[in-house]
Amino acid sequence: MTRIFTLVSIIAVFMVLLAGGGIYWLAISEIEQSKKESTRWRGERHCPGHQQ
Protein backbone atom coordinates (compact mmCIF):
# COMPACT_ATOMS: atom_id res chain seq x y z
CA MET A 1 0.00 0.00 0.00
CA THR A 2 2.85 2.38 0.80
CA ARG A 3 4.47 1.74 -2.57
CA ILE A 4 1.24 2.52 -4.43
CA PHE A 5 0.79 5.76 -2.48
CA THR A 6 4.42 6.72 -3.12
CA LEU A 7 4.09 6.03 -6.84
CA VAL A 8 0.84 8.01 -7.11
CA SER A 9 2.40 10.88 -5.15
CA ILE A 10 5.47 10.96 -7.40
CA ILE A 11 3.29 10.98 -10.51
CA ALA A 12 1.11 13.77 -9.07
CA VAL A 13 4.14 15.90 -8.19
CA PHE A 14 5.59 15.36 -11.66
CA MET A 15 2.30 16.40 -13.27
CA VAL A 16 2.12 19.57 -11.15
CA LEU A 17 5.71 20.48 -12.02
CA LEU A 18 5.08 19.81 -15.70
CA ALA A 19 1.94 21.96 -15.72
CA GLY A 20 3.73 24.76 -13.86
CA GLY A 21 6.63 24.65 -16.29
CA GLY A 22 4.26 24.77 -19.23
CA ILE A 23 2.42 27.80 -17.85
CA TYR A 24 5.74 29.53 -17.16
CA TRP A 25 6.96 28.80 -20.71
CA LEU A 26 3.73 30.11 -22.24
CA ALA A 27 3.87 33.28 -20.16
CA ILE A 28 7.52 33.97 -21.05
CA SER A 29 6.91 33.43 -24.77
CA GLU A 30 3.85 35.73 -24.64
CA ILE A 31 5.90 38.46 -22.93
CA GLU A 32 8.69 38.13 -25.50
CA GLN A 33 6.19 38.33 -28.36
CA SER A 34 4.63 41.42 -26.81
CA LYS A 35 8.05 43.08 -26.50
CA LYS A 36 8.81 42.35 -30.16
CA GLU A 37 5.47 43.78 -31.30
CA SER A 38 5.94 46.86 -29.12
CA THR A 39 9.42 47.48 -30.52
CA ARG A 40 8.19 47.04 -34.10
CA TRP A 41 5.25 49.39 -33.54
CA ARG A 42 7.48 52.00 -31.93
CA GLY A 43 9.91 51.81 -34.85
CA GLU A 44 7.17 52.27 -37.45
CA ARG A 45 5.68 55.20 -35.60
CA HIS A 46 8.92 57.15 -35.28
CA CYS A 47 10.44 56.53 -38.70
CA PRO A 48 11.18 59.63 -40.76
CA GLY A 49 8.68 60.40 -43.48
CA HIS A 50 5.88 58.58 -41.75
CA GLN A 51 2.68 60.61 -41.85
CA GLN A 52 0.15 60.38 -39.07
PyMOL Python script that loads the backbone (N, CA, C, O; Angstrom):
from pymol import cmd

cmd.read_pdbstr("""\
ATOM      1  N   MET A   1       0.820  -1.187   0.000  1.00  0.00           N
ATOM      2  CA  MET A   1       0.000   0.000   0.000  1.00  0.00           C
ATOM      3  C   MET A   1       0.869   1.258   0.000  1.00  0.00           C
ATOM      4  O   MET A   1       0.543   2.245  -0.659  1.00  0.00           O
ATOM      5  N   THR A   2       1.952   1.216   0.728  1.00  0.00           N
ATOM      6  CA  THR A   2       2.846   2.379   0.800  1.00  0.00           C
ATOM      7  C   THR A   2       3.490   2.643  -0.551  1.00  0.00           C
ATOM      8  O   THR A   2       3.662   3.795  -0.949  1.00  0.00           O
ATOM      9  N   ARG A   3       3.847   1.575  -1.255  1.00  0.00           N
ATOM     10  CA  ARG A   3       4.469   1.743  -2.574  1.00  0.00           C
ATOM     11  C   ARG A   3       3.492   2.372  -3.564  1.00  0.00           C
ATOM     12  O   ARG A   3       3.882   3.226  -4.361  1.00  0.00           O
ATOM     13  N   ILE A   4       2.243   1.963  -3.520  1.00  0.00           N
ATOM     14  CA  ILE A   4       1.241   2.522  -4.428  1.00  0.00           C
ATOM     15  C   ILE A   4       1.063   4.015  -4.143  1.00  0.00           C
ATOM     16  O   ILE A   4       1.033   4.832  -5.063  1.00  0.00           O
ATOM     17  N   PHE A   5       0.945   4.359  -2.853  1.00  0.00           N
ATOM     18  CA  PHE A   5       0.789   5.757  -2.476  1.00  0.00           C
ATOM     19  C   PHE A   5       2.010   6.573  -2.901  1.00  0.00           C
ATOM     20  O   PHE A   5       1.865   7.693  -3.391  1.00  0.00           O
ATOM     21  N   THR A   6       3.189   6.030  -2.721  1.00  0.00           N
ATOM     22  CA  THR A   6       4.419   6.716  -3.121  1.00  0.00           C
ATOM     23  C   THR A   6       4.451   6.935  -4.627  1.00  0.00           C
ATOM     24  O   THR A   6       4.792   8.025  -5.086  1.00  0.00           O
ATOM     25  N   LEU A   7       4.105   5.925  -5.390  1.00  0.00           N
ATOM     26  CA  LEU A   7       4.089   6.029  -6.839  1.00  0.00           C
ATOM     27  C   LEU A   7       3.068   7.066  -7.313  1.00  0.00           C
ATOM     28  O   LEU A   7       3.368   7.877  -8.188  1.00  0.00           O
ATOM     29  N   VAL A   8       1.882   7.040  -6.744  1.00  0.00           N
ATOM     30  CA  VAL A   8       0.844   8.009  -7.113  1.00  0.00           C
ATOM     31  C   VAL A   8       1.281   9.416  -6.731  1.00  0.00           C
ATOM     32  O   VAL A   8       1.040  10.363  -7.480  1.00  0.00           O
ATOM     33  N   SER A   9       1.916   9.564  -5.586  1.00  0.00           N
ATOM     34  CA  SER A   9       2.403  10.882  -5.152  1.00  0.00           C
ATOM     35  C   SER A   9       3.487  11.407  -6.081  1.00  0.00           C
ATOM     36  O   SER A   9       3.486  12.587  -6.429  1.00  0.00           O
ATOM     37  N   ILE A  10       4.397  10.558  -6.478  1.00  0.00           N
ATOM     38  CA  ILE A  10       5.468  10.964  -7.395  1.00  0.00           C
ATOM     39  C   ILE A  10       4.886  11.389  -8.740  1.00  0.00           C
ATOM     40  O   ILE A  10       5.306  12.396  -9.309  1.00  0.00           O
ATOM     41  N   ILE A  11       3.937  10.638  -9.239  1.00  0.00           N
ATOM     42  CA  ILE A  11       3.294  10.983 -10.508  1.00  0.00           C
ATOM     43  C   ILE A  11       2.549  12.311 -10.385  1.00  0.00           C
ATOM     44  O   ILE A  11       2.609  13.141 -11.292  1.00  0.00           O
ATOM     45  N   ALA A  12       1.847  12.517  -9.268  1.00  0.00           N
ATOM     46  CA  ALA A  12       1.107  13.770  -9.071  1.00  0.00           C
ATOM     47  C   ALA A  12       2.062  14.962  -9.000  1.00  0.00           C
ATOM     48  O   ALA A  12       1.796  16.004  -9.599  1.00  0.00           O
ATOM     49  N   VAL A  13       3.159  14.818  -8.282  1.00  0.00           N
ATOM     50  CA  VAL A  13       4.142  15.901  -8.189  1.00  0.00           C
ATOM     51  C   VAL A  13       4.725  16.196  -9.561  1.00  0.00           C
ATOM     52  O   VAL A  13       4.876  17.360  -9.933  1.00  0.00           O
ATOM     53  N   PHE A  14       5.053  15.164 -10.311  1.00  0.00           N
ATOM     54  CA  PHE A  14       5.591  15.358 -11.658  1.00  0.00           C
ATOM     55  C   PHE A  14       4.592  16.094 -12.547  1.00  0.00           C
ATOM     56  O   PHE A  14       4.980  16.977 -13.312  1.00  0.00           O
ATOM     57  N   MET A  15       3.311  15.739 -12.453  1.00  0.00           N
ATOM     58  CA  MET A  15       2.295  16.404 -13.268  1.00  0.00           C
ATOM     59  C   MET A  15       2.152  17.879 -12.889  1.00  0.00           C
ATOM     60  O   MET A  15       1.987  18.733 -13.760  1.00  0.00           O
ATOM     61  N   VAL A  16       2.215  18.177 -11.595  1.00  0.00           N
ATOM     62  CA  VAL A  16       2.121  19.570 -11.147  1.00  0.00           C
ATOM     63  C   VAL A  16       3.324  20.363 -11.647  1.00  0.00           C
ATOM     64  O   VAL A  16       3.167  21.484 -12.131  1.00  0.00           O
ATOM     65  N   LEU A  17       4.512  19.798 -11.537  1.00  0.00           N
ATOM     66  CA  LEU A  17       5.713  20.482 -12.022  1.00  0.00           C
ATOM     67  C   LEU A  17       5.669  20.681 -13.529  1.00  0.00           C
ATOM     68  O   LEU A  17       6.073  21.734 -14.024  1.00  0.00           O
ATOM     69  N   LEU A  18       5.192  19.704 -14.253  1.00  0.00           N
ATOM     70  CA  LEU A  18       5.080  19.807 -15.701  1.00  0.00           C
ATOM     71  C   LEU A  18       4.075  20.896 -16.094  1.00  0.00           C
ATOM     72  O   LEU A  18       4.337  21.690 -16.997  1.00  0.00           O
ATOM     73  N   ALA A  19       2.947  20.928 -15.424  1.00  0.00           N
ATOM     74  CA  ALA A  19       1.936  21.956 -15.717  1.00  0.00           C
ATOM     75  C   ALA A  19       2.477  23.348 -15.375  1.00  0.00           C
ATOM     76  O   ALA A  19       2.282  24.291 -16.141  1.00  0.00           O
ATOM     77  N   GLY A  20       3.142  23.478 -14.251  1.00  0.00           N
ATOM     78  CA  GLY A  20       3.727  24.762 -13.864  1.00  0.00           C
ATOM     79  C   GLY A  20       4.779  25.222 -14.844  1.00  0.00           C
ATOM     80  O   GLY A  20       4.830  26.402 -15.193  1.00  0.00           O
ATOM     81  N   GLY A  21       5.618  24.310 -15.292  1.00  0.00           N
ATOM     82  CA  GLY A  21       6.635  24.650 -16.289  1.00  0.00           C
ATOM     83  C   GLY A  21       6.017  25.067 -17.605  1.00  0.00           C
ATOM     84  O   GLY A  21       6.513  25.977 -18.269  1.00  0.00           O
ATOM     85  N   GLY A  22       4.938  24.408 -17.984  1.00  0.00           N
ATOM     86  CA  GLY A  22       4.256  24.769 -19.227  1.00  0.00           C
ATOM     87  C   GLY A  22       3.631  26.149 -19.160  1.00  0.00           C
ATOM     88  O   GLY A  22       3.704  26.915 -20.121  1.00  0.00           O
ATOM     89  N   ILE A  23       3.017  26.470 -18.032  1.00  0.00           N
ATOM     90  CA  ILE A  23       2.425  27.800 -17.854  1.00  0.00           C
ATOM     91  C   ILE A  23       3.518  28.862 -17.867  1.00  0.00           C
ATOM     92  O   ILE A  23       3.360  29.916 -18.483  1.00  0.00           O
ATOM     93  N   TYR A  24       4.619  28.583 -17.189  1.00  0.00           N
ATOM     94  CA  TYR A  24       5.742  29.527 -17.164  1.00  0.00           C
ATOM     95  C   TYR A  24       6.272  29.757 -18.577  1.00  0.00           C
ATOM     96  O   TYR A  24       6.528  30.897 -18.963  1.00  0.00           O
ATOM     97  N   TRP A  25       6.436  28.689 -19.347  1.00  0.00           N
ATOM     98  CA  TRP A  25       6.960  28.796 -20.712  1.00  0.00           C
ATOM     99  C   TRP A  25       6.005  29.609 -21.597  1.00  0.00           C
ATOM    100  O   TRP A  25       6.443  30.452 -22.381  1.00  0.00           O
ATOM    101  N   LEU A  26       4.711  29.351 -21.465  1.00  0.00           N
ATOM    102  CA  LEU A  26       3.732  30.109 -22.244  1.00  0.00           C
ATOM    103  C   LEU A  26       3.753  31.590 -21.877  1.00  0.00           C
ATOM    104  O   LEU A  26       3.676  32.449 -22.755  1.00  0.00           O
ATOM    105  N   ALA A  27       3.855  31.887 -20.596  1.00  0.00           N
ATOM    106  CA  ALA A  27       3.874  33.281 -20.159  1.00  0.00           C
ATOM    107  C   ALA A  27       5.122  33.999 -20.674  1.00  0.00           C
ATOM    108  O   ALA A  27       5.032  35.130 -21.151  1.00  0.00           O
ATOM    109  N   ILE A  28       6.268  33.358 -20.582  1.00  0.00           N
ATOM    110  CA  ILE A  28       7.518  33.973 -21.046  1.00  0.00           C
ATOM    111  C   ILE A  28       7.465  34.207 -22.553  1.00  0.00           C
ATOM    112  O   ILE A  28       7.881  35.267 -23.022  1.00  0.00           O
ATOM    113  N   SER A  29       6.966  33.245 -23.316  1.00  0.00           N
ATOM    114  CA  SER A  29       6.909  33.431 -24.770  1.00  0.00           C
ATOM    115  C   SER A  29       5.906  34.531 -25.135  1.00  0.00           C
ATOM    116  O   SER A  29       6.121  35.257 -26.106  1.00  0.00           O
ATOM    117  N   GLU A  30       4.826  34.662 -24.380  1.00  0.00           N
ATOM    118  CA  GLU A  30       3.850  35.731 -24.635  1.00  0.00           C
ATOM    119  C   GLU A  30       4.471  37.101 -24.332  1.00  0.00           C
ATOM    120  O   GLU A  30       4.248  38.058 -25.073  1.00  0.00           O
ATOM    121  N   ILE A  31       5.232  37.196 -23.272  1.00  0.00           N
ATOM    122  CA  ILE A  31       5.903  38.457 -22.926  1.00  0.00           C
ATOM    123  C   ILE A  31       6.921  38.828 -23.999  1.00  0.00           C
ATOM    124  O   ILE A  31       6.995  39.986 -24.410  1.00  0.00           O
ATOM    125  N   GLU A  32       7.702  37.858 -24.453  1.00  0.00           N
ATOM    126  CA  GLU A  32       8.694  38.127 -25.498  1.00  0.00           C
ATOM    127  C   GLU A  32       8.020  38.588 -26.794  1.00  0.00           C
ATOM    128  O   GLU A  32       8.499  39.512 -27.452  1.00  0.00           O
ATOM    129  N   GLN A  33       6.921  37.951 -27.152  1.00  0.00           N
ATOM    130  CA  GLN A  33       6.189  38.333 -28.360  1.00  0.00           C
ATOM    131  C   GLN A  33       5.650  39.752 -28.225  1.00  0.00           C
ATOM    132  O   GLN A  33       5.691  40.531 -29.178  1.00  0.00           O
ATOM    133  N   SER A  34       5.149  40.082 -27.051  1.00  0.00           N
ATOM    134  CA  SER A  34       4.629  41.417 -26.805  1.00  0.00           C
ATOM    135  C   SER A  34       5.735  42.468 -26.914  1.00  0.00           C
ATOM    136  O   SER A  34       5.515  43.550 -27.459  1.00  0.00           O
ATOM    137  N   LYS A  35       6.914  42.151 -26.400  1.00  0.00           N
ATOM    138  CA  LYS A  35       8.046  43.082 -26.497  1.00  0.00           C
ATOM    139  C   LYS A  35       8.436  43.304 -27.957  1.00  0.00           C
ATOM    140  O   LYS A  35       8.715  44.432 -28.364  1.00  0.00           O
ATOM    141  N   LYS A  36       8.456  42.233 -28.740  1.00  0.00           N
ATOM    142  CA  LYS A  36       8.812  42.354 -30.159  1.00  0.00           C
ATOM    143  C   LYS A  36       7.798  43.218 -30.902  1.00  0.00           C
ATOM    144  O   LYS A  36       8.176  44.075 -31.700  1.00  0.00           O
ATOM    145  N   GLU A  37       6.511  42.992 -30.639  1.00  0.00           N
ATOM    146  CA  GLU A  37       5.474  43.779 -31.302  1.00  0.00           C
ATOM    147  C   GLU A  37       5.543  45.240 -30.884  1.00  0.00           C
ATOM    148  O   GLU A  37       5.338  46.134 -31.706  1.00  0.00           O
ATOM    149  N   SER A  38       5.829  45.485 -29.617  1.00  0.00           N
ATOM    150  CA  SER A  38       5.938  46.857 -29.121  1.00  0.00           C
ATOM    151  C   SER A  38       7.113  47.566 -29.775  1.00  0.00           C
ATOM    152  O   SER A  38       6.992  48.726 -30.169  1.00  0.00           O
ATOM    153  N   THR A  39       8.238  46.891 -29.894  1.00  0.00           N
ATOM    154  CA  THR A  39       9.420  47.481 -30.518  1.00  0.00           C
ATOM    155  C   THR A  39       9.159  47.759 -31.995  1.00  0.00           C
ATOM    156  O   THR A  39       9.555  48.809 -32.500  1.00  0.00           O
ATOM    157  N   ARG A  40       8.508  46.847 -32.686  1.00  0.00           N
ATOM    158  CA  ARG A  40       8.195  47.037 -34.098  1.00  0.00           C
ATOM    159  C   ARG A  40       7.251  48.218 -34.278  1.00  0.00           C
ATOM    160  O   ARG A  40       7.456  49.046 -35.166  1.00  0.00           O
ATOM    161  N   TRP A  41       6.210  48.303 -33.438  1.00  0.00           N
ATOM    162  CA  TRP A  41       5.248  49.391 -33.540  1.00  0.00           C
ATOM    163  C   TRP A  41       5.926  50.727 -33.264  1.00  0.00           C
ATOM    164  O   TRP A  41       5.661  51.711 -33.954  1.00  0.00           O
ATOM    165  N   ARG A  42       6.792  50.768 -32.269  1.00  0.00           N
ATOM    166  CA  ARG A  42       7.483  52.002 -31.930  1.00  0.00           C
ATOM    167  C   ARG A  42       8.386  52.441 -33.070  1.00  0.00           C
ATOM    168  O   ARG A  42       8.489  53.635 -33.353  1.00  0.00           O
ATOM    169  N   GLY A  43       9.041  51.494 -33.727  1.00  0.00           N
ATOM    170  CA  GLY A  43       9.913  51.810 -34.852  1.00  0.00           C
ATOM    171  C   GLY A  43       9.137  52.347 -36.040  1.00  0.00           C
ATOM    172  O   GLY A  43       9.602  53.274 -36.703  1.00  0.00           O
ATOM    173  N   GLU A  44       7.979  51.797 -36.325  1.00  0.00           N
ATOM    174  CA  GLU A  44       7.167  52.271 -37.448  1.00  0.00           C
ATOM    175  C   GLU A  44       6.617  53.664 -37.174  1.00  0.00           C
ATOM    176  O   GLU A  44       6.500  54.482 -38.086  1.00  0.00           O
ATOM    177  N   ARG A  45       6.286  53.927 -35.935  1.00  0.00           N
ATOM    178  CA  ARG A  45       5.676  55.204 -35.600  1.00  0.00           C
ATOM    179  C   ARG A  45       6.683  56.352 -35.687  1.00  0.00           C
ATOM    180  O   ARG A  45       6.318  57.467 -36.059  1.00  0.00           O
ATOM    181  N   HIS A  46       7.925  56.091 -35.353  1.00  0.00           N
ATOM    182  CA  HIS A  46       8.923  57.146 -35.284  1.00  0.00           C
ATOM    183  C   HIS A  46       9.833  57.215 -36.516  1.00  0.00           C
ATOM    184  O   HIS A  46      10.812  57.961 -36.499  1.00  0.00           O
ATOM    185  N   CYS A  47       9.552  56.487 -37.544  1.00  0.00           N
ATOM    186  CA  CYS A  47      10.444  56.530 -38.703  1.00  0.00           C
ATOM    187  C   CYS A  47      10.235  57.825 -39.469  1.00  0.00           C
ATOM    188  O   CYS A  47       9.109  58.315 -39.563  1.00  0.00           O
ATOM    189  N   PRO A  48      11.298  58.380 -40.013  1.00  0.00           N
ATOM    190  CA  PRO A  48      11.179  59.631 -40.762  1.00  0.00           C
ATOM    191  C   PRO A  48      10.297  59.454 -41.997  1.00  0.00           C
ATOM    192  O   PRO A  48      10.335  58.408 -42.645  1.00  0.00           O
ATOM    193  N   GLY A  49       9.518  60.456 -42.315  1.00  0.00           N
ATOM    194  CA  GLY A  49       8.677  60.401 -43.483  1.00  0.00           C
ATOM    195  C   GLY A  49       7.340  59.738 -43.254  1.00  0.00           C
ATOM    196  O   GLY A  49       6.507  59.674 -44.158  1.00  0.00           O
ATOM    197  N   HIS A  50       7.135  59.250 -42.059  1.00  0.00           N
ATOM    198  CA  HIS A  50       5.876  58.584 -41.745  1.00  0.00           C
ATOM    199  C   HIS A  50       4.837  59.637 -41.401  1.00  0.00           C
ATOM    200  O   HIS A  50       5.052  60.457 -40.509  1.00  0.00           O
ATOM    201  N   GLN A  51       3.726  59.619 -42.094  1.00  0.00           N
ATOM    202  CA  GLN A  51       2.677  60.607 -41.845  1.00  0.00           C
ATOM    203  C   GLN A  51       1.629  60.015 -40.932  1.00  0.00           C
ATOM    204  O   GLN A  51       1.253  58.849 -41.057  1.00  0.00           O
ATOM    205  N   GLN A  52       1.164  60.844 -40.007  1.00  0.00           N
ATOM    206  CA  GLN A  52       0.153  60.378 -39.070  1.00  0.00           C
ATOM    207  C   GLN A  52      -1.186  60.980 -39.380  1.00  0.00           C
ATOM    208  O   GLN A  52      -2.165  60.698 -38.689  1.00  0.00           O
TER     209      GLN A  52
END
""", "prot")
cmd.dss("prot")
cmd.show_as("cartoon", "prot")
cmd.util.cbc("prot")
cmd.orient("prot")
